[in-house]
């Protein structure tokens, strides 16, 4: 193409002025080509580099590193995803709190009458807000609560270890705290703190080293001391409880081993609960490692960190908190799994459970009827366990933290949120149908569940009205013992599905089954309460029962006599 | 002695080039383009794409999952990537290779592609043809020749034969 170099004369048929343009155009095109190829080369080398070194440890992390900042230097993509659970930016302050569920569904106030959830109960926000929102909810600021609440709303394993080592007479320094996980000490600290007052445990948490001495600015702002009012349970916050350090919401160390980055569980409540589940005989086909442990010698309790598969761990880390539990000051925080994971199994567990003082278990006495009642708290792990996805080996992380690609790197999306936000990576990996079709399928399940919840709620409120009518007519608690049992079973089942955050999706048929039983118990309680007020029923045996018409009457049996007649 | 004419020639060429800076610039630019292009071709293991080795497909990290699943699949011993993803005639094979190579290069360089990756309608017809290439005699009654039917393909039911990524 380039014969100019060997020929000084102009080629025939070309004007003198056209050549610079032609040459200039060729030159520009070549430059663009060079830029394009350079870009391809740079991205290619970058991808090859990504594939070679998934991450570089530039900051040390140890068992004391509850502060996510050093982790974020090593694993920036995961750190960014975790921070993104705050949305575009962190929204604190009372005006930013999500909508009250009590306003949206007024029947919740009656369901939780006499319990702190009837004071303040809101839509959920992302992980980033867990500690802030707990600090400002009126459930905490208007009523004393136990330190057990922090088991799930803060990064507590270092605090538990510190208190546990202290109680066991071991030397506590930042160095000894950072050596290893020290399960016995963590368990001991958990037992020590579970029933202590919330504010006391929060102050201890803030005074616990977080691996970044001298750096006291949490990634997400702390809640104002004493909530928006500056008071806890009507008492002004003491001046000496000023934060001495940082308290963090759930961070990297709560699900990852700082040495190996392997997924692990750290929450004492879960470790005890899953060991009790394994030791029982409830069917858990979706957790094969428990089946293997049961077939073995059972010499040591089931330990998920030793025995669970990686895929099971991708659900267990979520099951550390997204579960039903008792969290109060009359017993250590308890996951009710010894009899199984279904709503009925957990209910049976609480039926047999006794408080530390030996009294019968109940979460609260219902404010309208006085019936001893159970509170179900967001049992996502348990409901998922009943569903088809769990049965097919799909973990929580597969949908809530689906794999994403950063160049050549494959990593879990740490912006934990609804899979509907990322249908392509969450659902379409297995379901090869369009996004709109998948959305419609989810909508079908959730709208059916919502309709059943509203129906169960209507039955529940009518039940309460009817029981109160019986009480106004003079019925005593003894008269209503059977009614109260039905009430407890009805409200437990309605609460179980309405407080679970998937609106039935985690196990749609199970959700419908539980709600159907709730409606049945509400109506049985209502009928019993009505019957208590009604006069004695008359005898119904005198009533005429109309037979089916047109049936051929039965022939009398033939006798020898009748045969000769013919 | 023999170097004399060569040196003369080179000096003459250089003089001619220097007399025309525009031409000189273009020649240099073309040299840079060629050099960079060659470097990119080498860095990207360009030549490896001209053979049949399935490991070539994991030059790009995104295919690792498919490759890992294929190794454990029922067809791993009898068919590699190209046996199912390329037509079995010379022209079709190389056209498909070029078409997919270009699309994959653009997608993986820019990052503009659907995740999880989805097969194109044309490539799905290629895999269907590959199924019939081996199993055609057995299923001839279900797939009369010359009647392409995109709604009825082997992989709709036999999804795990190549690489079920689960």
Interface residues (C-beta under 8 A of the other chain):
Chain A: X2 X4 X5 X6 X8 X20 X23 X24 X26 X27 X30 X31 X33 X34 X37 X38 X39 X40 X41 X43 X44 X45 X47 X48 X50 X51 X393 X404 X405 X407 X408 X409 X410 X424 X425 X428 X429 X430 X432
Chain B: X13 X16 X17 X19 X20 X22 X23 X25 X26 X27 X29 X30 X32 X33 X36 X37 X39 X40 X43 X44 X60 X61 X62 X64 X65 X105 X108 X109 X111 X114 X115 X116 X118 X165 X166
